[in-house]
Amino acid sequence: MTASPDSTKTHDPAADRPADQAGNAAPDGHDHRAFRDALGSFATGIAVVTACAPDGEFVGLTVNSFNSVSLDPPLVLWSLDLASPNLAAFRAASHYVVNILAADQIEVSQHFASRRPDKFGDLQLCLGAGGAPLLQGCCAWFECANEMRHAGGDHLIFLGRVERFAHDPARPPLLYHAGRYRQLARD
């Protein structure tokens, strides 16, 4: 298929929006709940990002902001709320691991989404680069050098250079959509 000259022009999707949706698109002063609900329309995987802080303490949290960036070099990204109590530890860590949760790991997701202080006490761990914990039972993991960080509104975006990774194709991923955990349909 060849692109027509018009396909390269900027398109304003608001021009095609039905009249009943006109109030939901205000970019300034927007309704945060409506914006979150709209973002929830995009199904994502669930990951737990883990690191070893310079003081030797393990930190970890549940995210769904994980994304691939580049194959060569292999780069991934994720973001962290600037108000997170773990921000300083992740900024200072030399490495982190993005642990992609499997469909049977809802409890792991909830565990790392909680505010409990010791999230690693009950878990079996292997240590990766920089002492970052690798969680057991995940469908994939990516050991990353903490390459760059970029400001992104009320979040900090972490860009990681993948040094090692593994995946288990027999373990389907845990998904999140419209505020609920989901699983892939069986073939």
SESEDO-427748 format. One record per atom (N, C-alpha, C): residue number from 1; residue in one letter; atom name; x, y, z. Coordinates in Angstrom, 2 decimals. Layout:
% residues N
(NUM,'A','CA',(X,Y,Z)) ...
This chain:
% residues 187
(1,'M','N',(0.85,-1.17,0.00)) (1,'M','CA',(0.00,0.00,0.00)) (1,'M','C',(0.89,1.23,0.00)) (2,'T','N',(0.60,2.19,-0.86)) (2,'T','CA',(1.37,3.43,-0.89)) (2,'T','C',(0.59,4.52,-0.20)) (3,'A','N',(1.32,5.40,0.44)) (3,'A','CA',(0.69,6.50,1.16)) (3,'A','C',(0.34,7.62,0.19)) (4,'S','N',(-0.81,8.18,0.36)) (4,'S','CA',(-1.18,9.33,-0.45)) (4,'S','C',(-0.51,10.55,0.16)) (5,'P','N',(-0.31,11.61,-0.62)) (5,'P','CA',(0.31,12.82,-0.07)) (5,'P','C',(-0.44,13.35,1.15)) (6,'D','N',(-1.76,13.19,1.19)) (6,'D','CA',(-2.54,13.71,2.31)) (6,'D','C',(-2.30,12.93,3.60)) (7,'S','N',(-1.80,11.69,3.50)) (7,'S','CA',(-1.65,10.88,4.71)) (7,'S','C',(-0.52,11.37,5.60)) (8,'T','N',(0.34,12.24,5.09)) (8,'T','CA',(1.44,12.76,5.91)) (8,'T','C',(1.07,14.04,6.63)) (9,'K','N',(-0.09,14.58,6.37)) (9,'K','CA',(-0.52,15.81,7.03)) (9,'K','C',(-0.99,15.52,8.44)) (10,'T','N',(-0.87,16.52,9.29)) (10,'T','CA',(-1.36,16.39,10.66)) (10,'T','C',(-2.87,16.31,10.63)) (11,'H','N',(-3.40,15.37,11.40)) (11,'H','CA',(-4.84,15.18,11.45)) (11,'H','C',(-5.33,15.51,12.84)) (12,'D','N',(-6.39,16.24,12.95)) (12,'D','CA',(-7.00,16.57,14.24)) (12,'D','C',(-8.14,15.59,14.47)) (13,'P','N',(-7.94,14.60,15.37)) (13,'P','CA',(-9.00,13.61,15.59)) (13,'P','C',(-10.26,14.23,16.17)) (14,'A','N',(-10.16,15.41,16.79)) (14,'A','CA',(-11.35,16.05,17.34)) (14,'A','C',(-12.36,16.38,16.25)) (15,'A','N',(-11.87,16.59,15.04)) (15,'A','CA',(-12.78,16.91,13.94)) (15,'A','C',(-13.70,15.73,13.61)) (16,'D','N',(-13.26,14.52,13.90)) (16,'D','CA',(-14.06,13.33,13.62)) (16,'D','C',(-14.85,12.85,14.83)) (17,'R','N',(-14.69,13.48,15.96)) (17,'R','CA',(-15.30,13.01,17.21)) (17,'R','C',(-16.80,13.31,17.19)) (18,'P','N',(-17.61,12.33,17.61)) (18,'P','CA',(-19.04,12.58,17.73)) (18,'P','C',(-19.32,13.70,18.74)) (19,'A','N',(-20.42,14.37,18.56)) (19,'A','CA',(-20.77,15.51,19.43)) (19,'A','C',(-20.86,15.11,20.89)) (20,'D','N',(-21.30,13.88,21.21)) (20,'D','CA',(-21.46,13.49,22.61)) (20,'D','C',(-20.13,13.27,23.32)) (21,'Q','N',(-19.02,13.25,22.58)) (21,'Q','CA',(-17.71,13.09,23.21)) (21,'Q','C',(-16.95,14.41,23.29)) (22,'A','N',(-17.55,15.47,22.86)) (22,'A','CA',(-16.85,16.75,22.78)) (22,'A','C',(-16.33,17.23,24.12)) (23,'G','N',(-17.02,16.93,25.22)) (23,'G','CA',(-16.59,17.43,26.52)) (23,'G','C',(-15.48,16.62,27.16)) (24,'N','N',(-15.05,15.53,26.59)) (24,'N','CA',(-14.07,14.66,27.22)) (24,'N','C',(-12.65,14.86,26.72)) (25,'A','N',(-12.38,15.92,25.99)) (25,'A','CA',(-11.06,16.04,25.38)) (25,'A','C',(-10.30,17.30,25.76)) (26,'A','N',(-10.68,17.98,26.82)) (26,'A','CA',(-10.00,19.21,27.20)) (26,'A','C',(-8.57,18.91,27.64)) (27,'P','N',(-7.54,19.41,26.91)) (27,'P','CA',(-6.16,19.10,27.28)) (27,'P','C',(-5.70,19.83,28.54)) (28,'D','N',(-6.17,21.03,28.78)) (28,'D','CA',(-5.78,21.78,29.97)) (28,'D','C',(-6.88,21.69,31.00)) (29,'G','N',(-6.49,21.39,32.25)) (29,'G','CA',(-7.49,21.27,33.31)) (29,'G','C',(-8.39,20.07,33.10)) (30,'H','N',(-7.87,19.05,32.47)) (30,'H','CA',(-8.69,17.87,32.15)) (30,'H','C',(-9.07,17.12,33.42)) (31,'D','N',(-10.08,16.33,33.28)) (31,'D','CA',(-10.58,15.48,34.36)) (31,'D','C',(-9.63,14.28,34.49)) (32,'H','N',(-8.88,14.23,35.59)) (32,'H','CA',(-7.87,13.18,35.77)) (32,'H','C',(-8.49,11.78,35.77)) (33,'R','N',(-9.66,11.63,36.38)) (33,'R','CA',(-10.31,10.31,36.41)) (33,'R','C',(-10.70,9.87,35.00)) (34,'A','N',(-11.27,10.79,34.23)) (34,'A','CA',(-11.65,10.45,32.86)) (34,'A','C',(-10.42,10.11,32.02)) (35,'F','N',(-9.32,10.83,32.25)) (35,'F','CA',(-8.07,10.55,31.53)) (35,'F','C',(-7.55,9.16,31.89)) (36,'R','N',(-7.55,8.82,33.19)) (36,'R','CA',(-7.11,7.49,33.62)) (36,'R','C',(-8.01,6.40,33.02)) (37,'D','N',(-9.31,6.65,33.00)) (37,'D','CA',(-10.23,5.67,32.41)) (37,'D','C',(-9.94,5.46,30.93)) (38,'A','N',(-9.66,6.56,30.23)) (38,'A','CA',(-9.33,6.44,28.81)) (38,'A','C',(-8.03,5.66,28.62)) (39,'L','N',(-7.02,5.94,29.44)) (39,'L','CA',(-5.77,5.18,29.37)) (39,'L','C',(-6.00,3.71,29.67)) (40,'G','N',(-6.94,3.42,30.56)) (40,'G','CA',(-7.26,2.04,30.91)) (40,'G','C',(-7.85,1.24,29.77)) (41,'S','N',(-8.21,1.91,28.68)) (41,'S','CA',(-8.71,1.21,27.50)) (41,'S','C',(-7.61,0.43,26.80)) (42,'F','N',(-6.36,0.78,27.11)) (42,'F','CA',(-5.22,0.11,26.51)) (42,'F','C',(-4.75,-1.00,27.44)) (43,'A','N',(-4.88,-2.23,27.01)) (43,'A','CA',(-4.45,-3.37,27.83)) (43,'A','C',(-2.93,-3.40,27.91)) (44,'T','N',(-2.41,-3.65,29.11)) (44,'T','CA',(-0.97,-3.71,29.32)) (44,'T','C',(-0.61,-4.99,30.07)) (45,'G','N',(0.65,-5.29,30.06)) (45,'G','CA',(1.16,-6.33,30.94)) (45,'G','C',(1.43,-5.71,32.30)) (46,'I','N',(1.77,-6.55,33.25)) (46,'I','CA',(2.11,-6.10,34.60)) (46,'I','C',(3.54,-6.53,34.89)) (47,'A','N',(4.32,-5.62,35.41)) (47,'A','CA',(5.71,-5.92,35.77)) (47,'A','C',(5.98,-5.47,37.19)) (48,'V','N',(6.96,-6.09,37.80)) (48,'V','CA',(7.50,-5.62,39.07)) (48,'V','C',(8.94,-5.23,38.79)) (49,'V','N',(9.27,-3.96,39.05)) (49,'V','CA',(10.63,-3.49,38.86)) (49,'V','C',(11.33,-3.56,40.21)) (50,'T','N',(12.51,-4.18,40.23)) (50,'T','CA',(13.26,-4.37,41.47)) (50,'T','C',(14.67,-3.82,41.31)) (51,'A','N',(15.25,-3.40,42.42)) (51,'A','CA',(16.62,-2.89,42.42)) (51,'A','C',(17.22,-3.08,43.80)) (52,'C','N',(18.52,-2.94,43.87)) (52,'C','CA',(19.24,-2.91,45.14)) (52,'C','C',(19.77,-1.49,45.30)) (53,'A','N',(19.28,-0.80,46.32)) (53,'A','CA',(19.72,0.56,46.58)) (53,'A','C',(21.19,0.56,47.02)) (54,'P','N',(21.87,1.69,46.91)) (54,'P','CA',(23.27,1.75,47.33)) (54,'P','C',(23.52,1.31,48.78)) (55,'D','N',(22.51,1.43,49.65)) (55,'D','CA',(22.68,0.99,51.04)) (55,'D','C',(22.42,-0.50,51.21)) (56,'G','N',(22.15,-1.22,50.11)) (56,'G','CA',(21.93,-2.66,50.16)) (56,'G','C',(20.49,-3.08,50.33)) (57,'E','N',(19.59,-2.12,50.51)) (57,'E','CA',(18.17,-2.43,50.68)) (57,'E','C',(17.54,-2.73,49.32)) (58,'F','N',(16.70,-3.78,49.28)) (58,'F','CA',(15.96,-4.10,48.06)) (58,'F','C',(14.73,-3.21,47.98)) (59,'V','N',(14.44,-2.73,46.77)) (59,'V','CA',(13.21,-1.97,46.52)) (59,'V','C',(12.50,-2.61,45.34)) (60,'G','N',(11.17,-2.51,45.33)) (60,'G','CA',(10.41,-3.06,44.23)) (60,'G','C',(9.01,-2.50,44.21)) (61,'L','N',(8.45,-2.41,43.03)) (61,'L','CA',(7.09,-1.90,42.88)) (61,'L','C',(6.46,-2.42,41.61)) (62,'T','N',(5.14,-2.46,41.62)) (62,'T','CA',(4.36,-2.92,40.47)) (62,'T','C',(4.17,-1.77,39.50)) (63,'V','N',(4.38,-2.04,38.21)) (63,'V','CA',(4.18,-1.03,37.17)) (63,'V','C',(3.46,-1.65,35.98)) (64,'N','N',(2.79,-0.81,35.22)) (64,'N','CA',(2.31,-1.24,33.91)) (64,'N','C',(2.76,-0.25,32.86)) (65,'S','N',(3.75,0.57,33.20)) (65,'S','CA',(4.28,1.57,32.28)) (65,'S','C',(5.51,1.07,31.53)) (66,'F','N',(5.69,-0.23,31.44)) (66,'F','CA',(6.85,-0.82,30.76)) (66,'F','C',(6.65,-0.78,29.25)) (67,'N','N',(7.75,-0.53,28.52)) (67,'N','CA',(7.66,-0.44,27.07)) (67,'N','C',(9.02,-0.74,26.44)) (68,'S','N',(9.02,-1.37,25.29)) (68,'S','CA',(10.27,-1.53,24.54)) (68,'S','C',(10.57,-0.22,23.81)) (69,'V','N',(11.85,0.07,23.62)) (69,'V','CA',(12.26,1.30,22.95)) (69,'V','C',(13.08,0.98,21.71)) (70,'S','N',(14.09,0.12,21.84)) (70,'S','CA',(15.03,-0.12,20.75)) (70,'S','C',(15.53,-1.56,20.79)) (71,'L','N',(15.77,-2.13,19.61)) (71,'L','CA',(16.37,-3.46,19.53)) (71,'L','C',(17.89,-3.38,19.47)) (72,'D','N',(18.43,-2.31,18.89)) (72,'D','CA',(19.87,-2.17,18.75)) (72,'D','C',(20.29,-0.73,18.99)) (73,'P','N',(20.72,-0.42,20.19)) (73,'P','CA',(20.95,-1.31,21.32)) (73,'P','C',(19.62,-1.68,21.98)) (74,'P','N',(19.59,-2.78,22.75)) (74,'P','CA',(18.34,-3.17,23.40)) (74,'P','C',(18.02,-2.23,24.56)) (75,'L','N',(16.93,-1.48,24.41)) (75,'L','CA',(16.52,-0.49,25.41)) (75,'L','C',(15.06,-0.69,25.76)) (76,'V','N',(14.74,-0.50,27.04)) (76,'V','CA',(13.36,-0.53,27.52)) (76,'V','C',(13.15,0.68,28.42)) (77,'L','N',(11.87,0.99,28.68)) (77,'L','CA',(11.59,2.09,29.60)) (77,'L','C',(10.44,1.73,30.51)) (78,'W','N',(10.37,2.45,31.62)) (78,'W','CA',(9.26,2.39,32.57)) (78,'W','C',(9.26,3.73,33.29)) (79,'S','N',(8.18,4.05,33.98)) (79,'S','CA',(8.13,5.35,34.66)) (79,'S','C',(7.70,5.18,36.10)) (80,'L','N',(8.10,6.16,36.92)) (80,'L','CA',(7.85,6.13,38.35)) (80,'L','C',(7.35,7.50,38.81)) (81,'D','N',(6.30,7.50,39.59)) (81,'D','CA',(5.73,8.72,40.15)) (81,'D','C',(6.78,9.46,40.96)) (82,'L','N',(6.88,10.77,40.76)) (82,'L','CA',(7.86,11.58,41.49)) (82,'L','C',(7.60,11.57,43.00)) (83,'A','N',(6.40,11.23,43.42)) (83,'A','CA',(6.07,11.18,44.85)) (83,'A','C',(6.38,9.82,45.47)) (84,'S','N',(6.88,8.87,44.69)) (84,'S','CA',(7.15,7.53,45.21)) (84,'S','C',(8.26,7.57,46.26)) (85,'P','N',(8.07,6.87,47.38)) (85,'P','CA',(9.14,6.80,48.37)) (85,'P','C',(10.37,6.04,47.87)) (86,'N','N',(10.24,5.31,46.77)) (86,'N','CA',(11.35,4.54,46.19)) (86,'N','C',(12.13,5.31,45.13)) (87,'L','N',(11.74,6.53,44.84)) (87,'L','CA',(12.36,7.28,43.74)) (87,'L','C',(13.87,7.41,43.92)) (88,'A','N',(14.33,7.83,45.08)) (88,'A','CA',(15.77,8.04,45.29)) (88,'A','C',(16.54,6.73,45.11)) (89,'A','N',(16.00,5.63,45.61)) (89,'A','CA',(16.68,4.34,45.49)) (89,'A','C',(16.81,3.91,44.03)) (90,'F','N',(15.75,4.07,43.24)) (90,'F','CA',(15.83,3.69,41.83)) (90,'F','C',(16.74,4.63,41.05)) (91,'R','N',(16.74,5.90,41.40)) (91,'R','CA',(17.65,6.84,40.73)) (91,'R','C',(19.10,6.45,40.96)) (92,'A','N',(19.42,6.04,42.18)) (92,'A','CA',(20.80,5.76,42.56)) (92,'A','C',(21.28,4.36,42.19)) (93,'A','N',(20.37,3.44,41.94)) (93,'A','CA',(20.75,2.05,41.65)) (93,'A','C',(21.48,1.97,40.31)) (94,'S','N',(22.52,1.14,40.26)) (94,'S','CA',(23.25,0.97,39.00)) (94,'S','C',(22.46,0.13,38.00)) (95,'H','N',(21.63,-0.78,38.51)) (95,'H','CA',(20.85,-1.69,37.68)) (95,'H','C',(19.46,-1.88,38.29)) (96,'Y','N',(18.56,-2.37,37.48)) (96,'Y','CA',(17.26,-2.81,37.97)) (96,'Y','C',(16.81,-3.97,37.09)) (97,'V','N',(15.82,-4.70,37.59)) (97,'V','CA',(15.25,-5.81,36.83)) (97,'V','C',(13.77,-5.53,36.60)) (98,'V','N',(13.33,-5.67,35.36)) (98,'V','CA',(11.91,-5.61,35.04)) (98,'V','C',(11.44,-7.05,34.96)) (99,'N','N',(10.65,-7.46,35.96)) (99,'N','CA',(10.12,-8.82,36.07)) (99,'N','C',(8.71,-8.82,35.49)) (100,'I','N',(8.48,-9.48,34.36)) (100,'I','CA',(7.17,-9.52,33.72)) (100,'I','C',(6.36,-10.64,34.37)) (101,'L','N',(5.25,-10.27,35.01)) (101,'L','CA',(4.48,-11.25,35.78)) (101,'L','C',(3.69,-12.19,34.88)) (102,'A','N',(3.60,-13.43,35.33)) (102,'A','CA',(2.82,-14.46,34.65)) (102,'A','C',(1.37,-14.39,35.13)) (103,'A','N',(0.49,-15.02,34.39)) (103,'A','CA',(-0.95,-14.95,34.65)) (103,'A','C',(-1.33,-15.39,36.05)) (104,'D','N',(-0.55,-16.28,36.66)) (104,'D','CA',(-0.88,-16.77,38.01)) (104,'D','C',(-0.22,-15.95,39.13)) (105,'Q','N',(0.26,-14.75,38.82)) (105,'Q','CA',(0.99,-13.95,39.81)) (105,'Q','C',(0.25,-12.68,40.23)) (106,'I','N',(-1.07,-12.73,40.28)) (106,'I','CA',(-1.84,-11.57,40.74)) (106,'I','C',(-1.43,-11.18,42.15)) (107,'E','N',(-1.23,-12.16,43.03)) (107,'E','CA',(-0.83,-11.86,44.41)) (107,'E','C',(0.52,-11.15,44.46)) (108,'V','N',(1.44,-11.51,43.58)) (108,'V','CA',(2.75,-10.85,43.52)) (108,'V','C',(2.55,-9.39,43.11)) (109,'S','N',(1.70,-9.16,42.12)) (109,'S','CA',(1.40,-7.79,41.70)) (109,'S','C',(0.85,-6.97,42.85)) (110,'Q','N',(-0.13,-7.52,43.55)) (110,'Q','CA',(-0.75,-6.81,44.67)) (110,'Q','C',(0.24,-6.59,45.81)) (111,'H','N',(1.09,-7.57,46.06)) (111,'H','CA',(2.11,-7.49,47.11)) (111,'H','C',(3.04,-6.30,46.86)) (112,'F','N',(3.52,-6.16,45.62)) (112,'F','CA',(4.45,-5.08,45.31)) (112,'F','C',(3.75,-3.75,45.05)) (113,'A','N',(2.44,-3.77,44.89)) (113,'A','CA',(1.67,-2.52,44.78)) (113,'A','C',(1.34,-1.96,46.16)) (114,'S','N',(1.51,-2.77,47.20)) (114,'S','CA',(1.17,-2.34,48.56)) (114,'S','C',(2.25,-1.41,49.11)) (115,'R','N',(1.96,-0.81,50.25)) (115,'R','CA',(2.92,0.08,50.89)) (115,'R','C',(3.68,-0.61,52.03)) (116,'R','N',(3.57,-1.93,52.11)) (116,'R','CA',(4.27,-2.63,53.19)) (116,'R','C',(5.78,-2.40,53.05)) (117,'P','N',(6.48,-2.22,54.17)) (117,'P','CA',(7.89,-1.84,54.11)) (117,'P','C',(8.82,-2.94,53.60)) (118,'D','N',(8.67,-4.18,54.05)) (118,'D','CA',(9.55,-5.25,53.60)) (118,'D','C',(8.81,-6.13,52.60)) (119,'K','N',(9.02,-5.86,51.34)) (119,'K','CA',(8.30,-6.60,50.30)) (119,'K','C',(9.04,-7.87,49.88)) (120,'F','N',(10.24,-8.09,50.38)) (120,'F','CA',(11.06,-9.21,49.91)) (120,'F','C',(11.23,-10.32,50.93)) (121,'G','N',(10.76,-10.13,52.16)) (121,'G','CA',(11.00,-11.07,53.25)) (121,'G','C',(10.54,-12.49,52.98)) (122,'D','N',(9.40,-12.67,52.33)) (122,'D','CA',(8.82,-14.00,52.12)) (122,'D','C',(9.16,-14.61,50.77)) (123,'L','N',(9.96,-13.95,49.97)) (123,'L','CA',(10.15,-14.38,48.58)) (123,'L','C',(11.48,-15.09,48.38)) (124,'Q','N',(11.47,-16.06,47.45)) (124,'Q','CA',(12.72,-16.67,47.01)) (124,'Q','C',(13.26,-15.82,45.87)) (125,'L','N',(14.53,-15.44,45.99)) (125,'L','CA',(15.12,-14.52,45.03)) (125,'L','C',(16.43,-15.06,44.48)) (126,'C','N',(16.74,-14.66,43.28)) (126,'C','CA',(18.08,-14.76,42.72)) (126,'C','C',(18.53,-13.32,42.53)) (127,'L','N',(19.82,-13.09,42.59)) (127,'L','CA',(20.31,-11.73,42.40)) (127,'L','C',(20.93,-11.58,41.03)) (128,'G','N',(20.57,-10.49,40.38)) (128,'G','CA',(21.10,-10.19,39.06)) (128,'G','C',(22.15,-9.10,39.11)) (129,'A','N',(22.35,-8.45,38.01)) (129,'A','CA',(23.34,-7.38,37.89)) (129,'A','C',(23.09,-6.29,38.92)) (130,'G','N',(24.15,-5.82,39.53)) (130,'G','CA',(24.02,-4.76,40.53)) (130,'G','C',(23.29,-5.21,41.78)) (131,'G','N',(23.12,-6.52,41.97)) (131,'G','CA',(22.41,-7.04,43.14)) (131,'G','C',(20.91,-6.92,43.07)) (132,'A','N',(20.37,-6.56,41.91)) (132,'A','CA',(18.92,-6.40,41.76)) (132,'A','C',(18.23,-7.76,41.82)) (133,'P','N',(17.14,-7.88,42.59)) (133,'P','CA',(16.45,-9.16,42.73)) (133,'P','C',(15.67,-9.57,41.48)) (134,'L','N',(15.80,-10.85,41.12)) (134,'L','CA',(14.98,-11.45,40.07)) (134,'L','C',(13.92,-12.29,40.77)) (135,'L','N',(12.66,-12.06,40.44)) (135,'L','CA',(11.56,-12.79,41.05)) (135,'L','C',(11.37,-14.13,40.35)) (136,'Q','N',(10.98,-15.12,41.14)) (136,'Q','CA',(10.76,-16.47,40.60)) (136,'Q','C',(9.36,-16.56,39.97)) (137,'G','N',(9.21,-17.39,38.94)) (137,'G','CA',(7.91,-17.68,38.36)) (137,'G','C',(7.42,-16.70,37.32)) (138,'C','N',(8.21,-15.71,36.99)) (138,'C','CA',(7.78,-14.71,35.99)) (138,'C','C',(7.84,-15.30,34.59)) (139,'C','N',(7.11,-14.71,33.66)) (139,'C','CA',(7.16,-15.20,32.29)) (139,'C','C',(8.34,-14.61,31.53)) (140,'A','N',(8.92,-13.51,32.05)) (140,'A','CA',(10.12,-12.92,31.44)) (140,'A','C',(10.76,-11.98,32.45)) (141,'W','N',(12.02,-11.70,32.25)) (141,'W','CA',(12.69,-10.66,33.02)) (141,'W','C',(13.77,-10.03,32.17)) (142,'F','N',(14.07,-8.77,32.50)) (142,'F','CA',(15.08,-7.98,31.80)) (142,'F','C',(15.99,-7.33,32.84)) (143,'E','N',(17.27,-7.70,32.84)) (143,'E','CA',(18.24,-7.04,33.71)) (143,'E','C',(18.76,-5.83,32.95)) (144,'C','N',(18.65,-4.67,33.57)) (144,'C','CA',(18.95,-3.42,32.87)) (144,'C','C',(19.95,-2.56,33.62)) (145,'A','N',(20.88,-1.97,32.88)) (145,'A','CA',(21.72,-0.91,33.43)) (145,'A','C',(20.86,0.35,33.46)) (146,'N','N',(20.95,1.08,34.53)) (146,'N','CA',(20.16,2.31,34.72)) (146,'N','C',(20.80,3.40,33.86)) (147,'E','N',(20.47,3.38,32.58)) (147,'E','CA',(21.16,4.17,31.56)) (147,'E','C',(20.86,5.67,31.61)) (148,'M','N',(19.59,6.02,31.58)) (148,'M','CA',(19.19,7.44,31.54)) (148,'M','C',(17.86,7.61,32.25)) (149,'R','N',(17.63,8.85,32.65)) (149,'R','CA',(16.34,9.21,33.24)) (149,'R','C',(15.90,10.53,32.61)) (150,'H','N',(14.60,10.66,32.41)) (150,'H','CA',(14.04,11.86,31.79)) (150,'H','C',(12.81,12.30,32.56)) (151,'A','N',(12.67,13.59,32.75)) (151,'A','CA',(11.46,14.13,33.38)) (151,'A','C',(10.29,13.91,32.44)) (152,'G','N',(9.16,13.55,33.01)) (152,'G','CA',(7.94,13.35,32.23)) (152,'G','C',(6.73,13.75,33.05)) (153,'G','N',(6.47,15.04,33.18)) (153,'G','CA',(5.34,15.51,33.98)) (153,'G','C',(5.52,15.14,35.44)) (154,'D','N',(4.55,14.42,36.00)) (154,'D','CA',(4.62,14.03,37.41)) (154,'D','C',(5.33,12.68,37.60)) (155,'H','N',(6.03,12.21,36.57)) (155,'H','CA',(6.77,10.95,36.63)) (155,'H','C',(8.22,11.15,36.16)) (156,'L','N',(9.06,10.20,36.52)) (156,'L','CA',(10.42,10.13,36.00)) (156,'L','C',(10.47,8.89,35.12)) (157,'I','N',(10.94,9.05,33.89)) (157,'I','CA',(11.03,7.95,32.93)) (157,'I','C',(12.44,7.36,33.01)) (158,'F','N',(12.50,6.06,33.26)) (158,'F','CA',(13.77,5.34,33.34)) (158,'F','C',(14.01,4.61,32.03)) (159,'L','N',(15.15,4.87,31.41)) (159,'L','CA',(15.55,4.18,30.19)) (159,'L','C',(16.64,3.20,30.57)) (160,'G','N',(16.40,1.92,30.33)) (160,'G','CA',(17.35,0.89,30.72)) (160,'G','C',(17.96,0.20,29.52)) (161,'R','N',(19.28,-0.03,29.60)) (161,'R','CA',(19.98,-0.82,28.59)) (161,'R','C',(19.95,-2.27,29.05)) (162,'V','N',(19.31,-3.12,28.28)) (162,'V','CA',(19.14,-4.53,28.66)) (162,'V','C',(20.48,-5.24,28.51)) (163,'E','N',(20.94,-5.82,29.62)) (163,'E','CA',(22.20,-6.57,29.61)) (163,'E','C',(21.96,-8.08,29.51)) (164,'R','N',(20.88,-8.55,30.13)) (164,'R','CA',(20.49,-9.96,30.05)) (164,'R','C',(18.98,-10.03,30.14)) (165,'F','N',(18.44,-11.08,29.53)) (165,'F','CA',(16.99,-11.29,29.62)) (165,'F','C',(16.70,-12.77,29.45)) (166,'A','N',(15.51,-13.15,29.84)) (166,'A','CA',(15.05,-14.53,29.63)) (166,'A','C',(13.53,-14.50,29.58)) (167,'H','N',(12.96,-15.50,28.94)) (167,'H','CA',(11.51,-15.63,28.96)) (167,'H','C',(11.12,-17.10,28.88)) (168,'D','N',(9.93,-17.37,29.38)) (168,'D','CA',(9.39,-18.72,29.37)) (168,'D','C',(8.10,-18.68,28.56)) (169,'P','N',(8.14,-19.09,27.29)) (169,'P','CA',(6.95,-19.00,26.45)) (169,'P','C',(5.80,-19.88,26.92)) (170,'A','N',(6.06,-20.81,27.83)) (170,'A','CA',(4.99,-21.67,28.35)) (170,'A','C',(4.16,-20.95,29.42)) (171,'R','N',(4.64,-19.82,29.91)) (171,'R','CA',(3.93,-19.09,30.97)) (171,'R','C',(3.29,-17.83,30.36)) (172,'P','N',(1.97,-17.79,30.25)) (172,'P','CA',(1.30,-16.61,29.69)) (172,'P','C',(1.41,-15.42,30.65)) (173,'P','N',(1.34,-14.21,30.11)) (173,'P','CA',(1.49,-13.02,30.95)) (173,'P','C',(0.21,-12.64,31.69)) (174,'L','N',(0.40,-11.90,32.76)) (174,'L','CA',(-0.71,-11.27,33.47)) (174,'L','C',(-0.99,-9.95,32.76)) (175,'L','N',(-2.27,-9.66,32.53)) (175,'L','CA',(-2.66,-8.43,31.83)) (175,'L','C',(-3.49,-7.54,32.75)) (176,'Y','N',(-3.57,-6.27,32.36)) (176,'Y','CA',(-4.39,-5.31,33.10)) (176,'Y','C',(-5.15,-4.48,32.08)) (177,'H','N',(-6.48,-4.40,32.27)) (177,'H','CA',(-7.31,-3.64,31.33)) (177,'H','C',(-8.52,-3.11,32.07)) (178,'A','N',(-8.84,-1.86,31.87)) (178,'A','CA',(-10.03,-1.22,32.45)) (178,'A','C',(-10.10,-1.41,33.97)) (179,'G','N',(-8.94,-1.30,34.62)) (179,'G','CA',(-8.91,-1.37,36.08)) (179,'G','C',(-8.99,-2.76,36.67)) (180,'R','N',(-8.83,-3.79,35.84)) (180,'R','CA',(-8.93,-5.17,36.34)) (180,'R','C',(-7.83,-6.04,35.75)) (181,'Y','N',(-7.43,-7.05,36.52)) (181,'Y','CA',(-6.50,-8.04,36.01)) (181,'Y','C',(-7.22,-8.90,34.98)) (182,'R','N',(-6.49,-9.28,33.95)) (182,'R','CA',(-7.05,-10.11,32.87)) (182,'R','C',(-6.04,-11.18,32.49)) (183,'Q','N',(-6.52,-12.16,31.74)) (183,'Q','CA',(-5.64,-13.20,31.21)) (183,'Q','C',(-5.95,-13.39,29.74)) (184,'L','N',(-4.95,-13.86,29.01)) (184,'L','CA',(-5.17,-14.17,27.61)) (184,'L','C',(-6.16,-15.31,27.48)) (185,'A','N',(-6.97,-15.25,26.43)) (185,'A','CA',(-7.88,-16.36,26.14)) (185,'A','C',(-7.05,-17.55,25.66)) (186,'R','N',(-7.48,-18.71,26.01)) (186,'R','CA',(-6.76,-19.92,25.56)) (186,'R','C',(-7.05,-20.14,24.08)) (187,'D','N',(-6.04,-20.61,23.36)) (187,'D','CA',(-6.20,-20.89,21.92)) (187,'D','C',(-7.09,-22.08,21.70)) 
